[in-house]
């Protein structure tokens, strides 16, 4: 269980480090979309390496 938690925390840490300092979004839906796309891009990049 600790291994899984550490793995999730490590992945989340890497994702948040790659986020820009400011995410400009007009609506909450736009914000959710941008966050989703950042996470998706991280996942794609991770599988490509």
N, C-alpha and C positions, 0 to 999 in steps of 0.2 A: 504494500500500500504506500509506504514512504517513497519507494522508487517511482511509482506512477505519479505521485504528487510532485516530486522534485522535477520529473520530466515535464510535466504540465507547466510548472512555475518557470522553468528555464525557457521553454518555448514562448510563454507569454512575455517574459522579460525581453527576449530578442525581438519579438514583434513590436512591443511598445518602444524599444530603442529606435526602431526604424520609422516610427510615426513622425510626421513633421511636427514642429513645435506648435503649429496652429492648423486646425482643420476648419476651413471656411465652408459652412453649409447654411443655407437659408431655412430649411425645414428639418424636422427631426428625421424624416424619411431620408433626406439627402445625407444627413450625418450617418445614419445607420448604413446606407449604401456605401459610403466612402470607407467606413470601418470594415465592412464586409469585404470590399475589394482589396484593402490592405492585407487582410488575413488570407484571402484567396491567393494574392500574389506571393505572399510568404510561403504558402503551401506548395504552389507551383515551383517556386525557386528551390525549395527544399527537395522536391522530387527530381529536379533537373541536376542537382549536384551529386 
